[in-house]
Amino acid sequence: MLATAIIEQAARLLDLCRARNVLLASAESCTGGLVAAALTATGGSSDVFERGFVTYSNEAKSAMLGVPAATIASHGAVSEPVARAMAEGAIRHSRASLAVSVTGVAGPGGGSAEKPVGLVWIAAARRGGAVVSERHIFPGDRAAIREASTAAALALLARLAQ
């Protein structure tokens, strides 16, 4: 269940995108569809949210978004190059003008010294424009990390939709 604050944040983003005629897409790994869930929690969101991709496995990232397997092999799924490729893939495989991607280590296991639990890469791509990315290390348990990642992804979309 998403926090009310995140649902409200998503609703404000939908209003902003509606006013600017911006279509959105998401490509999610560690959030497992929470960005899409936040965006679709408000009725009428289909005029702004075009589609979401939940690409939890490396194979899904390649098959659904076109993330090169070599990029995943070289950098790992939780990396800036993969986050950027996911966002670009969501643009290529949708009608969206703005797409966000999230990939990270939500825990409780799976972390390492190089990629600790809480490490999340978020990227956003604009059709015909640049890709931006952010690195975060969120504290807390799995639920807190996934919720913080969702809020950060929505915030990045809002900044770019301005």
Phi and psi in degrees as a GROMACS rama.xvg file:
@    title "Ramachandran Plot"
@    xaxis  label "Phi"
@    yaxis  label "Psi"
@TYPE xy
-82.0285  145.711  LEU-2
-64.5502  147.474  ALA-3
-56.418  -38.5115  THR-4
-61.1129  -36.2706  ALA-5
-72.4335  -39.4962  ILE-6
-61.3299  -42.3186  ILE-7
-66.8183  -39.9988  GLU-8
-60.2928  -44.0478  GLN-9
-64.8152  -40.03  ALA-10
-63.2033  -40.8968  ALA-11
-63.5698  -39.9729  ARG-12
-62.7755  -43.343  LEU-13
-59.5404  -43.4303  LEU-14
-62.4895  -43.933  ASP-15
-60.7188  -47.1144  LEU-16
-66.5696  -38.5359  CYS-17
-59.9919  -44.8005  ARG-18
-65.9269  -27.5854  ALA-19
-104.425  5.55582  ARG-20
57.3354  46.8503  ASN-21
-107.548  127.748  VAL-22
-96.1696  140.36  LEU-23
-113.297  151.64  LEU-24
-139.985  156.571  ALA-25
-129.706  149.765  SER-26
-131.758  111.833  ALA-27
-123.772  142.51  GLU-28
-117.002  -82.5996  SER-29
-65.207  -22.4544  CYS-30
-83.1391  -12.5483  THR-31
55.4402  28.8706  GLY-32
101.852  6.02159  GLY-33
-67.2152  -32.4359  LEU-34
-64.4003  -47.1502  VAL-35
-61.9748  -40.7609  ALA-36
-62.8823  -41.8836  ALA-37
-63.3872  -42.7895  ALA-38
-70.3521  -27.7237  LEU-39
-98.9677  3.9964  THR-40
-70.9451  -20.3649  ALA-41
-99.4533  130.589  THR-42
-59.1232  144.721  GLY-43
84.1565  6.43269  GLY-44
-70.1635  -14.3352  SER-45
-66.6995  -15.103  SER-46
-78.8584  -9.61276  ASP-47
-120.149  -44.8595  VAL-48
-88.4085  111.888  PHE-49
-83.4059  -45.4074  GLU-50
-172.089  162.788  ARG-51
-132.748  145.098  GLY-52
-116.916  124.699  PHE-53
-104.572  106.201  VAL-54
-117.897  75.5102  THR-55
-72.7348  -38.0306  TYR-56
-91.9773  159.564  SER-57
-61.5123  -38.5511  ASN-58
-62.3298  -39.8683  GLU-59
-65.6942  -39.1982  ALA-60
-58.8203  -41.3564  LYS-61
-74.1993  -47.4901  SER-62
-69.3284  -42.1025  ALA-63
-90.1166  -29.734  MET-64
-116.456  -9.65564  LEU-65
77.1182  20.2458  GLY-66
-67.3686  122.795  VAL-67
-60.1542  131.45  PRO-68
-57.6561  -33.6007  ALA-69
-64.184  -34.6324  ALA-70
-67.4152  -42.9181  THR-71
-64.1414  -43.5598  ILE-72
-64.1414  -37.8037  ALA-73
-76.1304  -39.9174  SER-74
-112.955  -18.0146  HIS-75
88.4539  155.988  GLY-76
-63.7931  -32.1945  ALA-77
-95.7674  87.3763  VAL-78
-160.046  159.612  SER-79
-62.2517  -45.6578  GLU-80
-60.1735  -36.9652  PRO-81
-71.2636  -42.4734  VAL-82
-59.4463  -43.2682  ALA-83
-65.3699  -43.1048  ARG-84
-65.4402  -34.9162  ALA-85
-64.4475  -45.1285  MET-86
-63.7831  -43.199  ALA-87
-63.863  -39.2115  GLU-88
-64.3711  -37.6541  GLY-89
-65.3439  -35.1139  ALA-90
-66.9727  -47.8444  ILE-91
-61.7339  -34.1755  ARG-92
-102.512  25.5566  HIS-93
-151.577  178.333  SER-94
-96.9169  3.19477  ARG-95
-64.262  149.512  ALA-96
-97.2467  -14.482  SER-97
-144.646  130.671  LEU-98
-133.943  147.938  ALA-99
-122.388  148.347  VAL-100
-130.177  153.255  SER-101
-138.671  128.029  VAL-102
-143.64  134.255  THR-103
-169.764  -175.854  GLY-104
-110.727  100.889  VAL-105
-85.4271  -16.2667  ALA-106
80.627  -174.274  GLY-107
-75.5465  -21.9374  PRO-108
-101.377  -172.895  GLY-109
91.5807  -8.13343  GLY-110
-84.1551  164.752  GLY-111
-145.484  176.617  SER-112
-61.4434  -38.7015  ALA-113
-76.9033  -36.532  GLU-114
-130.836  83.2206  LYS-115
-73.1897  160.755  PRO-116
-56.0081  132.651  VAL-117
103.469  -14.3591  GLY-118
-71.4338  124.667  LEU-119
-137.666  132.528  VAL-120
-106.288  130.169  TRP-121
-123.345  133.045  ILE-122
-132.971  154.809  ALA-123
-137.929  139.132  ALA-124
-122.552  140.964  ALA-125
-109.333  136.156  ARG-126
-57.3289  123.874  ARG-127
73.9441  11.7903  GLY-128
-132.911  -167.572  GLY-129
-78.4354  161.139  ALA-130
-106.392  134.966  VAL-131
-116.68  152.455  VAL-132
-141.593  155.082  SER-133
-135.521  141.486  GLU-134
-108.571  131.5  ARG-135
-130.465  151.186  HIS-136
-125.541  105.25  ILE-137
-93.4092  139.04  PHE-138
-84.8483  167.604  PRO-139
105.398  -171.877  GLY-140
-85.1668  -177.62  ASP-141
-53.5576  -46.7974  ARG-142
-63.1138  -42.6872  ALA-143
-65.655  -40.204  ALA-144
-65.7591  -43.7734  ILE-145
-65.9552  -39.2488  ARG-146
-67.9513  -44.1238  GLU-147
-63.2544  -37.9344  ALA-148
-63.929  -41.1372  SER-149
-63.1993  -47.4308  THR-150
-61.4232  -41.1904  ALA-151
-67.2425  -37.2995  ALA-152
-65.5151  -42.2302  ALA-153
-64.5067  -39.3957  LEU-154
-64.4671  -41.2103  ALA-155
-63.8012  -43.7927  LEU-156
-59.5673  -42.5383  LEU-157
-63.0866  -41.8299  ALA-158
-61.4665  -41.9153  ARG-159
-75.8985  -27.6824  LEU-160
-73.7335  -19.6074  ALA-161
